[in-house]
Amino acid sequence: MLVKKITKEYIQNNLLNKTGKINSSKVSKYNKKEMEELYCIYHNTKPKTCPYCKEPSKFINFNKGYKSYKGYCSEKCFFKSITLRLEN
Ligand SMILES: [Zn+2]
């Protein structure tokens, strides 16, 4: 299945249930990477990168999105970045 051809409308009409959550039985054919792509299409976003460690943020699932602490991959990176800013 080519995820790139999928539109937001398709996701809305075919892959979500009435409450706006992903219908897991409809997306069982997609792997985690593809689910991440679907998430990005649906939310019109791009895979996130931590501004501190430059590692890509971990994708949790379609309903939860990316693991993020104030835009960083983790609490640790957020506080390290704050410390750096205070030192400069
Ligand atoms: Zn990080």
PDB file of the backbone (N, CA, C, O) and the ligand in Angstrom, with CONECT records:
HET     ZN  A 101       1
ATOM      1  N   MET A   1       0.848  -1.203   0.000  1.00  0.00           N
ATOM      2  CA  MET A   1       0.000   0.000   0.000  1.00  0.00           C
ATOM      3  C   MET A   1       0.874   1.239   0.000  1.00  0.00           C
ATOM      4  O   MET A   1       1.764   1.377   0.839  1.00  0.00           O
ATOM      5  N   LEU A   2       0.624   2.133  -0.930  1.00  0.00           N
ATOM      6  CA  LEU A   2       1.384   3.365  -0.988  1.00  0.00           C
ATOM      7  C   LEU A   2       0.757   4.428  -0.099  1.00  0.00           C
ATOM      8  O   LEU A   2      -0.274   5.016  -0.427  1.00  0.00           O
ATOM      9  N   VAL A   3       1.394   4.653   1.009  1.00  0.00           N
ATOM     10  CA  VAL A   3       0.863   5.605   1.979  1.00  0.00           C
ATOM     11  C   VAL A   3       0.836   7.009   1.396  1.00  0.00           C
ATOM     12  O   VAL A   3      -0.057   7.796   1.710  1.00  0.00           O
ATOM     13  N   LYS A   4       1.805   7.325   0.551  1.00  0.00           N
ATOM     14  CA  LYS A   4       1.910   8.677  -0.016  1.00  0.00           C
ATOM     15  C   LYS A   4       0.679   9.103  -0.806  1.00  0.00           C
ATOM     16  O   LYS A   4       0.384  10.293  -0.910  1.00  0.00           O
ATOM     17  N   LYS A   5      -0.033   8.137  -1.357  1.00  0.00           N
ATOM     18  CA  LYS A   5      -1.218   8.451  -2.163  1.00  0.00           C
ATOM     19  C   LYS A   5      -2.435   8.741  -1.284  1.00  0.00           C
ATOM     20  O   LYS A   5      -3.460   9.221  -1.769  1.00  0.00           O
ATOM     21  N   ILE A   6      -2.315   8.456  -0.030  1.00  0.00           N
ATOM     22  CA  ILE A   6      -3.452   8.607   0.873  1.00  0.00           C
ATOM     23  C   ILE A   6      -3.631  10.078   1.271  1.00  0.00           C
ATOM     24  O   ILE A   6      -2.666  10.788   1.552  1.00  0.00           O
ATOM     25  N   THR A   7      -4.870  10.500   1.285  1.00  0.00           N
ATOM     26  CA  THR A   7      -5.152  11.887   1.651  1.00  0.00           C
ATOM     27  C   THR A   7      -5.779  11.940   3.039  1.00  0.00           C
ATOM     28  O   THR A   7      -6.195  10.927   3.600  1.00  0.00           O
ATOM     29  N   LYS A   8      -5.830  13.144   3.566  1.00  0.00           N
ATOM     30  CA  LYS A   8      -6.449  13.366   4.869  1.00  0.00           C
ATOM     31  C   LYS A   8      -7.921  12.936   4.846  1.00  0.00           C
ATOM     32  O   LYS A   8      -8.433  12.349   5.800  1.00  0.00           O
ATOM     33  N   GLU A   9      -8.576  13.245   3.734  1.00  0.00           N
ATOM     34  CA  GLU A   9      -9.994  12.889   3.591  1.00  0.00           C
ATOM     35  C   GLU A   9     -10.178  11.377   3.655  1.00  0.00           C
ATOM     36  O   GLU A   9     -11.117  10.870   4.270  1.00  0.00           O
ATOM     37  N   TYR A  10      -9.244  10.662   2.994  1.00  0.00           N
ATOM     38  CA  TYR A  10      -9.338   9.205   2.996  1.00  0.00           C
ATOM     39  C   TYR A  10      -9.211   8.673   4.419  1.00  0.00           C
ATOM     40  O   TYR A  10      -9.963   7.795   4.840  1.00  0.00           O
ATOM     41  N   ILE A  11      -8.247   9.220   5.148  1.00  0.00           N
ATOM     42  CA  ILE A  11      -8.044   8.768   6.529  1.00  0.00           C
ATOM     43  C   ILE A  11      -9.312   9.043   7.344  1.00  0.00           C
ATOM     44  O   ILE A  11      -9.806   8.186   8.077  1.00  0.00           O
ATOM     45  N   GLN A  12      -9.818  10.270   7.188  1.00  0.00           N
ATOM     46  CA  GLN A  12     -11.010  10.676   7.920  1.00  0.00           C
ATOM     47  C   GLN A  12     -12.206   9.770   7.623  1.00  0.00           C
ATOM     48  O   GLN A  12     -12.943   9.372   8.525  1.00  0.00           O
ATOM     49  N   ASN A  13     -12.379   9.459   6.350  1.00  0.00           N
ATOM     50  CA  ASN A  13     -13.568   8.721   5.943  1.00  0.00           C
ATOM     51  C   ASN A  13     -13.439   7.218   6.093  1.00  0.00           C
ATOM     52  O   ASN A  13     -14.441   6.515   6.222  1.00  0.00           O
ATOM     53  N   ASN A  14     -12.203   6.721   6.078  1.00  0.00           N
ATOM     54  CA  ASN A  14     -12.048   5.270   6.041  1.00  0.00           C
ATOM     55  C   ASN A  14     -11.319   4.653   7.228  1.00  0.00           C
ATOM     56  O   ASN A  14     -11.548   3.491   7.564  1.00  0.00           O
ATOM     57  N   LEU A  15     -10.461   5.411   7.851  1.00  0.00           N
ATOM     58  CA  LEU A  15      -9.608   4.787   8.871  1.00  0.00           C
ATOM     59  C   LEU A  15      -9.932   5.214  10.294  1.00  0.00           C
ATOM     60  O   LEU A  15      -9.426   4.627  11.251  1.00  0.00           O
ATOM     61  N   LEU A  16     -10.772   6.231  10.437  1.00  0.00           N
ATOM     62  CA  LEU A  16     -11.112   6.683  11.790  1.00  0.00           C
ATOM     63  C   LEU A  16     -12.505   6.217  12.164  1.00  0.00           C
ATOM     64  O   LEU A  16     -13.365   6.028  11.303  1.00  0.00           O
ATOM     65  N   ASN A  17     -12.716   6.037  13.447  1.00  0.00           N
ATOM     66  CA  ASN A  17     -14.085   5.760  13.887  1.00  0.00           C
ATOM     67  C   ASN A  17     -14.763   7.086  14.236  1.00  0.00           C
ATOM     68  O   ASN A  17     -14.174   8.153  14.060  1.00  0.00           O
ATOM     69  N   LYS A  18     -15.981   7.018  14.721  1.00  0.00           N
ATOM     70  CA  LYS A  18     -16.776   8.240  14.909  1.00  0.00           C
ATOM     71  C   LYS A  18     -16.186   9.212  15.915  1.00  0.00           C
ATOM     72  O   LYS A  18     -16.464  10.410  15.861  1.00  0.00           O
ATOM     73  N   THR A  19     -15.381   8.707  16.824  1.00  0.00           N
ATOM     74  CA  THR A  19     -14.822   9.590  17.844  1.00  0.00           C
ATOM     75  C   THR A  19     -13.516  10.235  17.383  1.00  0.00           C
ATOM     76  O   THR A  19     -12.891  10.976  18.141  1.00  0.00           O
ATOM     77  N   GLY A  20     -13.101   9.957  16.143  1.00  0.00           N
ATOM     78  CA  GLY A  20     -11.882  10.563  15.622  1.00  0.00           C
ATOM     79  C   GLY A  20     -10.630   9.793  15.968  1.00  0.00           C
ATOM     80  O   GLY A  20      -9.523  10.231  15.653  1.00  0.00           O
ATOM     81  N   LYS A  21     -10.792   8.637  16.622  1.00  0.00           N
ATOM     82  CA  LYS A  21      -9.639   7.793  16.929  1.00  0.00           C
ATOM     83  C   LYS A  21      -9.457   6.804  15.788  1.00  0.00           C
ATOM     84  O   LYS A  21     -10.392   6.499  15.047  1.00  0.00           O
ATOM     85  N   ILE A  22      -8.242   6.315  15.668  1.00  0.00           N
ATOM     86  CA  ILE A  22      -7.964   5.382  14.593  1.00  0.00           C
ATOM     87  C   ILE A  22      -8.722   4.069  14.836  1.00  0.00           C
ATOM     88  O   ILE A  22      -8.808   3.593  15.968  1.00  0.00           O
ATOM     89  N   ASN A  23      -9.253   3.508  13.786  1.00  0.00           N
ATOM     90  CA  ASN A  23      -9.935   2.230  13.865  1.00  0.00           C
ATOM     91  C   ASN A  23      -8.890   1.130  13.638  1.00  0.00           C
ATOM     92  O   ASN A  23      -8.489   0.872  12.504  1.00  0.00           O
ATOM     93  N   SER A  24      -8.462   0.496  14.709  1.00  0.00           N
ATOM     94  CA  SER A  24      -7.304  -0.392  14.628  1.00  0.00           C
ATOM     95  C   SER A  24      -7.504  -1.572  13.673  1.00  0.00           C
ATOM     96  O   SER A  24      -6.536  -2.065  13.094  1.00  0.00           O
ATOM     97  N   SER A  25      -8.742  -2.027  13.502  1.00  0.00           N
ATOM     98  CA  SER A  25      -8.956  -3.141  12.585  1.00  0.00           C
ATOM     99  C   SER A  25      -8.756  -2.718  11.130  1.00  0.00           C
ATOM    100  O   SER A  25      -8.422  -3.537  10.274  1.00  0.00           O
ATOM    101  N   LYS A  26      -8.964  -1.436  10.864  1.00  0.00           N
ATOM    102  CA  LYS A  26      -8.803  -0.927   9.495  1.00  0.00           C
ATOM    103  C   LYS A  26      -7.340  -0.664   9.140  1.00  0.00           C
ATOM    104  O   LYS A  26      -6.986  -0.603   7.963  1.00  0.00           O
ATOM    105  N   VAL A  27      -6.506  -0.510  10.138  1.00  0.00           N
ATOM    106  CA  VAL A  27      -5.115  -0.148   9.856  1.00  0.00           C
ATOM    107  C   VAL A  27      -4.130  -1.268  10.207  1.00  0.00           C
ATOM    108  O   VAL A  27      -2.920  -1.048  10.267  1.00  0.00           O
ATOM    109  N   SER A  28      -4.665  -2.466  10.435  1.00  0.00           N
ATOM    110  CA  SER A  28      -3.792  -3.577  10.827  1.00  0.00           C
ATOM    111  C   SER A  28      -2.788  -3.933   9.736  1.00  0.00           C
ATOM    112  O   SER A  28      -1.754  -4.542  10.012  1.00  0.00           O
ATOM    113  N   LYS A  29      -3.097  -3.549   8.486  1.00  0.00           N
ATOM    114  CA  LYS A  29      -2.183  -3.855   7.381  1.00  0.00           C
ATOM    115  C   LYS A  29      -0.988  -2.899   7.321  1.00  0.00           C
ATOM    116  O   LYS A  29      -0.015  -3.164   6.615  1.00  0.00           O
ATOM    117  N   TYR A  30      -1.061  -1.808   8.047  1.00  0.00           N
ATOM    118  CA  TYR A  30       0.044  -0.844   8.026  1.00  0.00           C
ATOM    119  C   TYR A  30       1.044  -1.135   9.128  1.00  0.00           C
ATOM    120  O   TYR A  30       0.670  -1.494  10.245  1.00  0.00           O
ATOM    121  N   ASN A  31       2.332  -0.973   8.801  1.00  0.00           N
ATOM    122  CA  ASN A  31       3.333  -1.123   9.851  1.00  0.00           C
ATOM    123  C   ASN A  31       3.510   0.206  10.576  1.00  0.00           C
ATOM    124  O   ASN A  31       2.871   1.203  10.240  1.00  0.00           O
ATOM    125  N   LYS A  32       4.376   0.204  11.559  1.00  0.00           N
ATOM    126  CA  LYS A  32       4.514   1.398  12.403  1.00  0.00           C
ATOM    127  C   LYS A  32       4.994   2.619  11.613  1.00  0.00           C
ATOM    128  O   LYS A  32       4.528   3.738  11.830  1.00  0.00           O
ATOM    129  N   LYS A  33       5.925   2.385  10.703  1.00  0.00           N
ATOM    130  CA  LYS A  33       6.444   3.479   9.875  1.00  0.00           C
ATOM    131  C   LYS A  33       5.321   4.081   9.019  1.00  0.00           C
ATOM    132  O   LYS A  33       5.212   5.298   8.870  1.00  0.00           O
ATOM    133  N   GLU A  34       4.507   3.206   8.473  1.00  0.00           N
ATOM    134  CA  GLU A  34       3.381   3.675   7.655  1.00  0.00           C
ATOM    135  C   GLU A  34       2.347   4.412   8.505  1.00  0.00           C
ATOM    136  O   GLU A  34       1.738   5.383   8.055  1.00  0.00           O
ATOM    137  N   MET A  35       2.160   3.945   9.724  1.00  0.00           N
ATOM    138  CA  MET A  35       1.233   4.632  10.616  1.00  0.00           C
ATOM    139  C   MET A  35       1.736   6.043  10.921  1.00  0.00           C
ATOM    140  O   MET A  35       0.960   6.990  11.045  1.00  0.00           O
ATOM    141  N   GLU A  36       3.057   6.149  11.037  1.00  0.00           N
ATOM    142  CA  GLU A  36       3.654   7.461  11.273  1.00  0.00           C
ATOM    143  C   GLU A  36       3.390   8.368  10.072  1.00  0.00           C
ATOM    144  O   GLU A  36       3.071   9.546  10.234  1.00  0.00           O
ATOM    145  N   GLU A  37       3.525   7.812   8.868  1.00  0.00           N
ATOM    146  CA  GLU A  37       3.252   8.597   7.660  1.00  0.00           C
ATOM    147  C   GLU A  37       1.792   9.029   7.614  1.00  0.00           C
ATOM    148  O   GLU A  37       1.480  10.165   7.259  1.00  0.00           O
ATOM    149  N   LEU A  38       0.904   8.111   7.976  1.00  0.00           N
ATOM    150  CA  LEU A  38      -0.521   8.456   8.003  1.00  0.00           C
ATOM    151  C   LEU A  38      -0.780   9.591   8.993  1.00  0.00           C
ATOM    152  O   LEU A  38      -1.544  10.517   8.721  1.00  0.00           O
ATOM    153  N   TYR A  39      -0.127   9.492  10.137  1.00  0.00           N
ATOM    154  CA  TYR A  39      -0.276  10.529  11.160  1.00  0.00           C
ATOM    155  C   TYR A  39       0.158  11.884  10.607  1.00  0.00           C
ATOM    156  O   TYR A  39      -0.518  12.892  10.813  1.00  0.00           O
ATOM    157  N   CYS A  40       1.286  11.902   9.906  1.00  0.00           N
ATOM    158  CA  CYS A  40       1.807  13.149   9.352  1.00  0.00           C
ATOM    159  C   CYS A  40       0.882  13.715   8.285  1.00  0.00           C
ATOM    160  O   CYS A  40       0.688  14.928   8.206  1.00  0.00           O
ATOM    161  N   ILE A  41       0.316  12.846   7.471  1.00  0.00           N
ATOM    162  CA  ILE A  41      -0.633  13.301   6.451  1.00  0.00           C
ATOM    163  C   ILE A  41      -1.854  13.904   7.141  1.00  0.00           C
ATOM    164  O   ILE A  41      -2.298  15.002   6.806  1.00  0.00           O
ATOM    165  N   TYR A  42      -2.377  13.170   8.096  1.00  0.00           N
ATOM    166  CA  TYR A  42      -3.609  13.604   8.753  1.00  0.00           C
ATOM    167  C   TYR A  42      -3.423  14.918   9.496  1.00  0.00           C
ATOM    168  O   TYR A  42      -4.305  15.776   9.465  1.00  0.00           O
ATOM    169  N   HIS A  43      -2.310  15.084  10.149  1.00  0.00           N
ATOM    170  CA  HIS A  43      -2.080  16.302  10.932  1.00  0.00           C
ATOM    171  C   HIS A  43      -1.270  17.343  10.164  1.00  0.00           C
ATOM    172  O   HIS A  43      -0.897  18.381  10.709  1.00  0.00           O
ATOM    173  N   ASN A  44      -1.005  17.051   8.896  1.00  0.00           N
ATOM    174  CA  ASN A  44      -0.238  17.955   8.044  1.00  0.00           C
ATOM    175  C   ASN A  44       1.062  18.392   8.740  1.00  0.00           C
ATOM    176  O   ASN A  44       1.366  19.579   8.857  1.00  0.00           O
ATOM    177  N   THR A  45       1.803  17.393   9.189  1.00  0.00           N
ATOM    178  CA  THR A  45       3.022  17.672   9.920  1.00  0.00           C
ATOM    179  C   THR A  45       4.152  16.809   9.367  1.00  0.00           C
ATOM    180  O   THR A  45       3.925  15.992   8.475  1.00  0.00           O
ATOM    181  N   LYS A  46       5.351  16.981   9.880  1.00  0.00           N
ATOM    182  CA  LYS A  46       6.504  16.207   9.441  1.00  0.00           C
ATOM    183  C   LYS A  46       7.093  15.493  10.639  1.00  0.00           C
ATOM    184  O   LYS A  46       6.887  15.919  11.775  1.00  0.00           O
ATOM    185  N   PRO A  47       7.832  14.402  10.403  1.00  0.00           N
ATOM    186  CA  PRO A  47       8.470  13.740  11.539  1.00  0.00           C
ATOM    187  C   PRO A  47       9.323  14.744  12.303  1.00  0.00           C
ATOM    188  O   PRO A  47      10.061  15.528  11.706  1.00  0.00           O
ATOM    189  N   LYS A  48       9.216  14.714  13.599  1.00  0.00           N
ATOM    190  CA  LYS A  48       9.892  15.726  14.412  1.00  0.00           C
ATOM    191  C   LYS A  48      11.301  15.290  14.805  1.00  0.00           C
ATOM    192  O   LYS A  48      11.586  14.103  14.962  1.00  0.00           O
ATOM    193  N   THR A  49      12.167  16.280  14.956  1.00  0.00           N
ATOM    194  CA  THR A  49      13.523  16.034  15.409  1.00  0.00           C
ATOM    195  C   THR A  49      13.741  16.839  16.683  1.00  0.00           C
ATOM    196  O   THR A  49      13.303  17.985  16.785  1.00  0.00           O
ATOM    197  N   CYS A  50      14.408  16.245  17.634  1.00  0.00           N
ATOM    198  CA  CYS A  50      14.677  16.946  18.882  1.00  0.00           C
ATOM    199  C   CYS A  50      15.661  18.082  18.616  1.00  0.00           C
ATOM    200  O   CYS A  50      16.719  17.836  18.037  1.00  0.00           O
ATOM    201  N   PRO A  51      15.354  19.313  19.016  1.00  0.00           N
ATOM    202  CA  PRO A  51      16.263  20.435  18.747  1.00  0.00           C
ATOM    203  C   PRO A  51      17.575  20.339  19.528  1.00  0.00           C
ATOM    204  O   PRO A  51      18.543  21.024  19.200  1.00  0.00           O
ATOM    205  N   TYR A  52      17.607  19.500  20.548  1.00  0.00           N
ATOM    206  CA  TYR A  52      18.833  19.386  21.344  1.00  0.00           C
ATOM    207  C   TYR A  52      19.734  18.249  20.865  1.00  0.00           C
ATOM    208  O   TYR A  52      20.892  18.490  20.525  1.00  0.00           O
ATOM    209  N   CYS A  53      19.234  17.029  20.833  1.00  0.00           N
ATOM    210  CA  CYS A  53      20.094  15.897  20.473  1.00  0.00           C
ATOM    211  C   CYS A  53      19.995  15.533  18.994  1.00  0.00           C
ATOM    212  O   CYS A  53      20.728  14.667  18.517  1.00  0.00           O
ATOM    213  N   LYS A  54      19.092  16.190  18.269  1.00  0.00           N
ATOM    214  CA  LYS A  54      18.900  15.975  16.826  1.00  0.00           C
ATOM    215  C   LYS A  54      18.409  14.567  16.470  1.00  0.00           C
ATOM    216  O   LYS A  54      18.413  14.169  15.305  1.00  0.00           O
ATOM    217  N   GLU A  55      17.991  13.836  17.485  1.00  0.00           N
ATOM    218  CA  GLU A  55      17.431  12.512  17.226  1.00  0.00           C
ATOM    219  C   GLU A  55      15.958  12.683  16.826  1.00  0.00           C
ATOM    220  O   GLU A  55      15.278  13.580  17.325  1.00  0.00           O
ATOM    221  N   PRO A  56      15.473  11.824  15.929  1.00  0.00           N
ATOM    222  CA  PRO A  56      14.047  11.915  15.595  1.00  0.00           C
ATOM    223  C   PRO A  56      13.190  11.544  16.803  1.00  0.00           C
ATOM    224  O   PRO A  56      13.493  10.592  17.523  1.00  0.00           O
ATOM    225  N   SER A  57      12.138  12.291  17.012  1.00  0.00           N
ATOM    226  CA  SER A  57      11.239  11.997  18.121  1.00  0.00           C
ATOM    227  C   SER A  57      10.576  10.656  17.902  1.00  0.00           C
ATOM    228  O   SER A  57      10.278  10.273  16.770  1.00  0.00           O
ATOM    229  N   LYS A  58      10.348   9.948  18.987  1.00  0.00           N
ATOM    230  CA  LYS A  58       9.715   8.634  18.884  1.00  0.00           C
ATOM    231  C   LYS A  58       8.231   8.780  18.607  1.00  0.00           C
ATOM    232  O   LYS A  58       7.526   9.540  19.271  1.00  0.00           O
ATOM    233  N   PHE A  59       7.773   8.033  17.613  1.00  0.00           N
ATOM    234  CA  PHE A  59       6.358   8.021  17.290  1.00  0.00           C
ATOM    235  C   PHE A  59       5.679   6.985  18.174  1.00  0.00           C
ATOM    236  O   PHE A  59       6.088   5.824  18.189  1.00  0.00           O
ATOM    237  N   ILE A  60       4.662   7.384  18.900  1.00  0.00           N
ATOM    238  CA  ILE A  60       3.993   6.437  19.799  1.00  0.00           C
ATOM    239  C   ILE A  60       2.918   5.675  19.021  1.00  0.00           C
ATOM    240  O   ILE A  60       3.062   4.478  18.769  1.00  0.00           O
ATOM    241  N   ASN A  61       1.866   6.351  18.650  1.00  0.00           N
ATOM    242  CA  ASN A  61       0.845   5.751  17.798  1.00  0.00           C
ATOM    243  C   ASN A  61      -0.001   6.869  17.195  1.00  0.00           C
ATOM    244  O   ASN A  61       0.196   8.044  17.505  1.00  0.00           O
ATOM    245  N   PHE A  62      -0.929   6.497  16.344  1.00  0.00           N
ATOM    246  CA  PHE A  62      -1.708   7.501  15.610  1.00  0.00           C
ATOM    247  C   PHE A  62      -2.481   8.415  16.553  1.00  0.00           C
ATOM    248  O   PHE A  62      -2.557   9.623  16.328  1.00  0.00           O
ATOM    249  N   ASN A  63      -3.044   7.851  17.591  1.00  0.00           N
ATOM    250  CA  ASN A  63      -3.856   8.662  18.499  1.00  0.00           C
ATOM    251  C   ASN A  63      -3.010   9.569  19.381  1.00  0.00           C
ATOM    252  O   ASN A  63      -3.420  10.681  19.714  1.00  0.00           O
ATOM    253  N   LYS A  64      -1.837   9.094  19.756  1.00  0.00           N
ATOM    254  CA  LYS A  64      -0.998   9.880  20.671  1.00  0.00           C
ATOM    255  C   LYS A  64       0.034  10.733  19.951  1.00  0.00           C
ATOM    256  O   LYS A  64       0.454  11.764  20.475  1.00  0.00           O
ATOM    257  N   GLY A  65       0.448  10.323  18.763  1.00  0.00           N
ATOM    258  CA  GLY A  65       1.433  11.091  18.005  1.00  0.00           C
ATOM    259  C   GLY A  65       2.849  10.868  18.501  1.00  0.00           C
ATOM    260  O   GLY A  65       3.223   9.757  18.876  1.00  0.00           O
ATOM    261  N   TYR A  66       3.631  11.937  18.497  1.00  0.00           N
ATOM    262  CA  TYR A  66       5.041  11.830  18.857  1.00  0.00           C
ATOM    263  C   TYR A  66       5.252  12.002  20.342  1.00  0.00           C
ATOM    264  O   TYR A  66       4.556  12.768  21.007  1.00  0.00           O
ATOM    265  N   LYS A  67       6.230  11.270  20.846  1.00  0.00           N
ATOM    266  CA  LYS A  67       6.660  11.450  22.225  1.00  0.00           C
ATOM    267  C   LYS A  67       7.405  12.777  22.257  1.00  0.00           C
ATOM    268  O   LYS A  67       8.376  12.971  21.526  1.00  0.00           O
ATOM    269  N   SER A  68       6.954  13.671  23.094  1.00  0.00           N
ATOM    270  CA  SER A  68       7.563  14.991  23.086  1.00  0.00           C
ATOM    271  C   SER A  68       7.425  15.638  24.452  1.00  0.00           C
ATOM    272  O   SER A  68       6.389  15.530  25.108  1.00  0.00           O
ATOM    273  N   TYR A  69       8.478  16.306  24.866  1.00  0.00           N
ATOM    274  CA  TYR A  69       8.404  17.102  26.084  1.00  0.00           C
ATOM    275  C   TYR A  69       8.717  18.533  25.694  1.00  0.00           C
ATOM    276  O   TYR A  69       9.882  18.879  25.499  1.00  0.00           O
ATOM    277  N   LYS A  70       7.711  19.359  25.578  1.00  0.00           N
ATOM    278  CA  LYS A  70       7.845  20.746  25.145  1.00  0.00           C
ATOM    279  C   LYS A  70       8.639  20.878  23.841  1.00  0.00           C
ATOM    280  O   LYS A  70       9.422  21.813  23.675  1.00  0.00           O
ATOM    281  N   GLY A  71       8.429  19.937  22.924  1.00  0.00           N
ATOM    282  CA  GLY A  71       9.104  19.992  21.628  1.00  0.00           C
ATOM    283  C   GLY A  71      10.414  19.222  21.583  1.00  0.00           C
ATOM    284  O   GLY A  71      11.004  19.069  20.514  1.00  0.00           O
ATOM    285  N   TYR A  72      10.874  18.736  22.728  1.00  0.00           N
ATOM    286  CA  TYR A  72      12.107  17.939  22.776  1.00  0.00           C
ATOM    287  C   TYR A  72      11.748  16.466  22.887  1.00  0.00           C
ATOM    288  O   TYR A  72      10.617  16.112  23.219  1.00  0.00           O
ATOM    289  N   CYS A  73      12.737  15.603  22.601  1.00  0.00           N
ATOM    290  CA  CYS A  73      12.455  14.171  22.632  1.00  0.00           C
ATOM    291  C   CYS A  73      12.192  13.691  24.048  1.00  0.00           C
ATOM    292  O   CYS A  73      11.490  12.701  24.252  1.00  0.00           O
ATOM    293  N   SER A  74      12.746  14.382  25.017  1.00  0.00           N
ATOM    294  CA  SER A  74      12.590  13.961  26.408  1.00  0.00           C
ATOM    295  C   SER A  74      12.769  15.148  27.338  1.00  0.00           C
ATOM    296  O   SER A  74      13.251  16.210  26.945  1.00  0.00           O
ATOM    297  N   GLU A  75      12.373  14.939  28.557  1.00  0.00           N
ATOM    298  CA  GLU A  75      12.531  15.931  29.615  1.00  0.00           C
ATOM    299  C   GLU A  75      14.012  16.286  29.772  1.00  0.00           C
ATOM    300  O   GLU A  75      14.375  17.445  29.976  1.00  0.00           O
ATOM    301  N   LYS A  76      14.856  15.253  29.671  1.00  0.00           N
ATOM    302  CA  LYS A  76      16.303  15.419  29.830  1.00  0.00           C
ATOM    303  C   LYS A  76      16.849  16.438  28.822  1.00  0.00           C
ATOM    304  O   LYS A  76      17.590  17.347  29.194  1.00  0.00           O
ATOM    305  N   CYS A  77      16.481  16.282  27.552  1.00  0.00           N
ATOM    306  CA  CYS A  77      16.961  17.193  26.515  1.00  0.00           C
ATOM    307  C   CYS A  77      16.421  18.598  26.740  1.00  0.00           C
ATOM    308  O   CYS A  77      17.129  19.578  26.511  1.00  0.00           O
ATOM    309  N   PHE A  78      15.197  18.700  27.180  1.00  0.00           N
ATOM    310  CA  PHE A  78      14.602  20.013  27.434  1.00  0.00           C
ATOM    311  C   PHE A  78      15.416  20.746  28.496  1.00  0.00           C
ATOM    312  O   PHE A  78      15.772  21.911  28.313  1.00  0.00           O
ATOM    313  N   PHE A  79      15.711  20.067  29.605  1.00  0.00           N
ATOM    314  CA  PHE A  79      16.434  20.729  30.691  1.00  0.00           C
ATOM    315  C   PHE A  79      17.895  20.996  30.334  1.00  0.00           C
ATOM    316  O   PHE A  79      18.458  22.011  30.744  1.00  0.00           O
ATOM    317  N   LYS A  80      18.510  20.092  29.572  1.00  0.00           N
ATOM    318  CA  LYS A  80      19.884  20.319  29.116  1.00  0.00           C
ATOM    319  C   LYS A  80      19.948  21.566  28.243  1.00  0.00           C
ATOM    320  O   LYS A  80      20.884  22.359  28.346  1.00  0.00           O
ATOM    321  N   SER A  81      18.951  21.731  27.389  1.00  0.00           N
ATOM    322  CA  SER A  81      18.922  22.864  26.481  1.00  0.00           C
ATOM    323  C   SER A  81      18.705  24.174  27.244  1.00  0.00           C
ATOM    324  O   SER A  81      19.280  25.204  26.890  1.00  0.00           O
ATOM    325  N   ILE A  82      17.888  24.133  28.273  1.00  0.00           N
ATOM    326  CA  ILE A  82      17.664  25.314  29.126  1.00  0.00           C
ATOM    327  C   ILE A  82      18.969  25.709  29.808  1.00  0.00           C
ATOM    328  O   ILE A  82      19.329  26.886  29.836  1.00  0.00           O
ATOM    329  N   THR A  83      19.672  24.732  30.353  1.00  0.00           N
ATOM    330  CA  THR A  83      20.940  24.965  31.045  1.00  0.00           C
ATOM    331  C   THR A  83      21.945  25.623  30.103  1.00  0.00           C
ATOM    332  O   THR A  83      22.646  26.565  30.472  1.00  0.00           O
ATOM    333  N   LEU A  84      21.996  25.103  28.874  1.00  0.00           N
ATOM    334  CA  LEU A  84      22.904  25.637  27.862  1.00  0.00           C
ATOM    335  C   LEU A  84      22.599  27.107  27.594  1.00  0.00           C
ATOM    336  O   LEU A  84      23.506  27.931  27.478  1.00  0.00           O
ATOM    337  N   ARG A  85      21.326  27.420  27.500  1.00  0.00           N
ATOM    338  CA  ARG A  85      20.921  28.795  27.209  1.00  0.00           C
ATOM    339  C   ARG A  85      21.302  29.737  28.360  1.00  0.00           C
ATOM    340  O   ARG A  85      21.677  30.887  28.134  1.00  0.00           O
ATOM    341  N   LEU A  86      21.200  29.239  29.576  1.00  0.00           N
ATOM    342  CA  LEU A  86      21.510  30.069  30.738  1.00  0.00           C
ATOM    343  C   LEU A  86      23.019  30.331  30.837  1.00  0.00           C
ATOM    344  O   LEU A  86      23.448  31.387  31.301  1.00  0.00           O
ATOM    345  N   GLU A  87      23.813  29.346  30.391  1.00  0.00           N
ATOM    346  CA  GLU A  87      25.252  29.482  30.463  1.00  0.00           C
ATOM    347  C   GLU A  87      25.806  30.482  29.458  1.00  0.00           C
ATOM    348  O   GLU A  87      26.824  31.132  29.699  1.00  0.00           O
ATOM    349  N   ASN A  88      25.115  30.593  28.325  1.00  0.00           N
ATOM    350  CA  ASN A  88      25.621  31.478  27.268  1.00  0.00           C
ATOM    351  C   ASN A  88      25.229  32.934  27.474  1.00  0.00           C
ATOM    352  O   ASN A  88      25.584  33.790  26.664  1.00  0.00           O
TER     353      ASN A  88
HETATM  354 ZN    ZN A 101      16.647  14.900  22.483  1.00  0.00          ZN2+
END
